[in-house]
Every structure is written in C-alpha cells, then in structure tokens.
Amino acid sequence: MDEFYSVESLAETCGTTPRAIRLYVEKGLLTPPRAGRTYVFTASSAHRVAAIQRIQRLGFSLGEIHDRFARATPRLLESMIERIEALRRDAERELKDLHHDRDGLQNLRREASS
C-alpha cells in the first residue's frame, strides 16, 4: 500500500520547507494530484524532491531543472554534463589549493615549535 504525504509531511520527510514544496509545484517540478483542495504526494514525490535538491546544490536553477525534467534531450543532458564537469574541476582545484594551504600551515607550526 502506498504512503501518502501532505505538503507539510513531505517537506518534513525531505528536510525542506512547505514553502519549497509549494514552489516546486508552482514551477511544475512536482505535479501531484489533488484530493479536494489538498495536494497528495507519494514516495516518488519524495524521491523527486531529493533529486531536485541534489541538482540545485550543483548550481542549477529551478528553471534549468524544470527543463531537464520536461525535455531531457541529448543536447540538454550534454550541456548539463559539461556544467557538472566544470564544477567538478573547480572543486578539485579548490581542494588542491586547500591542501597546499594546510601543508603550509603545518610547516609553519612545526617551525614555530622548534
């Protein structure tokens, strides 16, 4: 038997706010059926919210996410892959810089201790 969620319970389950869930519905990212005036969400809605949140953390706007879900053409997917790769390269570069800074601080600490 499927479990059903209200806006509030879906938000709590997904670690977000009811306002965010309503925004996802407004932007067409979630298309739940209604029972009267109430949206009815399912477990698949929770999975979709998790996907939206992951993609947002990568720097994509809700409009870009909507486009991805609405028309996942090879060209659009390739564009997203290129952007993700650029973000990955930037993160690796930043991590390398942080390691370099950490090593420099450790050297200074050793020099100050001796």
N, C-alpha and C positions, 0 to 999 in steps of 0.2 A: 504494500500500500504506500502511495506517495505521501510525503510530508509536505504540507503547505505552509507558507510563510506570509505574514503581513509585511508591510513596508518596514515597520519597526523591528520585527523579529528577523527579517532578512538583513537589515542593517547591523543588528547586534551580532548575528551569526558571522557576517563578513567583516566585522571590525570597522565599520564605517558609520555614517550618519543617515538617518531617514532622508535628510535633505539631499544627500548624494544619490541615494536610490531614486528619489523623485526626479533629480536632474538626469540620471541615466535614462529614465522612462521618457522624459521630455525630449531628450536628444535622439530618441529612437534606438538606444543601445540595448534597452530591455523592452520587450513587448509582451507584458503579462496580460492574461485575460482578466476580466473583472467579474466580481460577484456583487452585483448592485453597483455601489459606488466605490467598492474596495478592490484594490489590486490583489491578485492571488499569484504568489510566486512559488516555484518548486525548487528542488535541489539543483536542477540545471540552471536556474537563475543565479544561485549562489556560485556555481562554477563560472558562469559568465561574468559575474561581478569580480571574482578573483582574477580572471583574465584581463578585464578592463583595468583593474588596479595595477597589475604587473606591467601592462603596456604603458600606462600613464607614468609609472616610475621610470620607464625608459625615455621619457620626454615627449611622448606623442600626445597631441591634443585630443579632446573628445571628438572633434570633427574628423580627425585622421583615423581614430579608432572606429568611428561610425563607417567611414569609407571602407576600411579594412573588412569590417563585418558585412557591409552591404554588397560590396563588389570586389571580392578578393581575386582580382585579375593577376595574371603573372607579372605584369608591369608594376602594379601597385605593390605586390609582395616583394619584388626585386628592389623597389625603392625603399621599402621598409627594412629589408635585409641590409642594404647599403648603409642606411642610417644607423642601424644597430651595430654594424661592424665599425663604423666611425666612432660611436660611443664606446665600444669595447676598446678600441685603440687608444682613445683618450684616457680611459680608466687605467689601462696598462701603463701608459706614460706617467700618469699621476702617481700610480703605485710605485713605479720605479723611482720617481723623484722623492717620494716619502721615505722609501728605503734608504736612499742616499742621505737624506737629511737625518734619519735615525742613526745611521752609521757615523755620520759626522758628530752628532751629539754624544754618542757613546765614546768616540775618540776624545772629545773634549773632557768628558767626565773622567776617563782614565788618566789623561794628562793632569787634570786638576787634583786627582787623588795621589799622584806620585810625587 
